[in-house]
């Protein structure tokens, strides 16, 4: 049974107010992960303490980096059941984990941060992991 939307709304807004697009249906996930070009960050959001204390604050810190994904997206585990399942289907053999983060490039998953690498860490450490992925996969090539 999904959580009461009134409880979840502030947790959703932590990401949407910093530029994330929610994918609340399986069709929305397919429209983004199956069709969008460039780099796509997918955050599997959650109500747990590590999402509140480490994941979402770490994401907000990482967005101050100069290299960022072309698209910032999110699904909410335990709330948007079909959308979360559809997003996870794009993760291949990676086991379900929430919160978690996946970075796609050219339609392929190139980086993943599971819950066990978020839990027990600081927001700064999560941000550093994201920034390293952004630097590796989202750096824009400039032509002189």
Secondary structure in CASP SS format (residue, H / E / C, confidence):
PFRMAT SS
TARGET T0000
AUTHOR 0000-0000-0000
METHOD secondary structure of the structure
MODEL  1
X C 1.00
X C 1.00
X C 1.00
X C 1.00
X H 1.00
X H 1.00
X H 1.00
X H 1.00
X H 1.00
X H 1.00
X H 1.00
X H 1.00
X H 1.00
X H 1.00
X H 1.00
X H 1.00
X C 1.00
X C 1.00
X C 1.00
X C 1.00
X E 1.00
X E 1.00
X C 1.00
X C 1.00
X C 1.00
X H 1.00
X H 1.00
X H 1.00
X H 1.00
X H 1.00
X H 1.00
X H 1.00
X H 1.00
X C 1.00
X C 1.00
X C 1.00
X C 1.00
X C 1.00
X E 1.00
X E 1.00
X E 1.00
X E 1.00
X E 1.00
X E 1.00
X E 1.00
X C 1.00
X C 1.00
X C 1.00
X H 1.00
X H 1.00
X H 1.00
X H 1.00
X H 1.00
X H 1.00
X H 1.00
X H 1.00
X H 1.00
X H 1.00
X H 1.00
X H 1.00
X H 1.00
X H 1.00
X C 1.00
X C 1.00
X C 1.00
X C 1.00
X C 1.00
X C 1.00
X C 1.00
X C 1.00
X E 1.00
X E 1.00
X E 1.00
X E 1.00
X E 1.00
X E 1.00
X C 1.00
X C 1.00
X C 1.00
X C 1.00
X H 1.00
X H 1.00
X H 1.00
X H 1.00
X H 1.00
X H 1.00
X H 1.00
X H 1.00
X H 1.00
X C 1.00
X C 1.00
X C 1.00
X C 1.00
X C 1.00
X C 1.00
X C 1.00
X C 1.00
X C 1.00
X C 1.00
X E 1.00
X E 1.00
X E 1.00
X E 1.00
X E 1.00
X E 1.00
X C 1.00
X C 1.00
X E 1.00
X E 1.00
X E 1.00
X E 1.00
X E 1.00
X E 1.00
X C 1.00
X H 1.00
X H 1.00
X H 1.00
X C 1.00
X C 1.00
X C 1.00
X C 1.00
X C 1.00
X H 1.00
X H 1.00
X H 1.00
X H 1.00
X H 1.00
X H 1.00
X H 1.00
X H 1.00
X H 1.00
X H 1.00
X H 1.00
X H 1.00
X H 1.00
X H 1.00
X H 1.00
X C 1.00
X C 1.00
X C 1.00
X C 1.00
X C 1.00
X C 1.00
X C 1.00
END
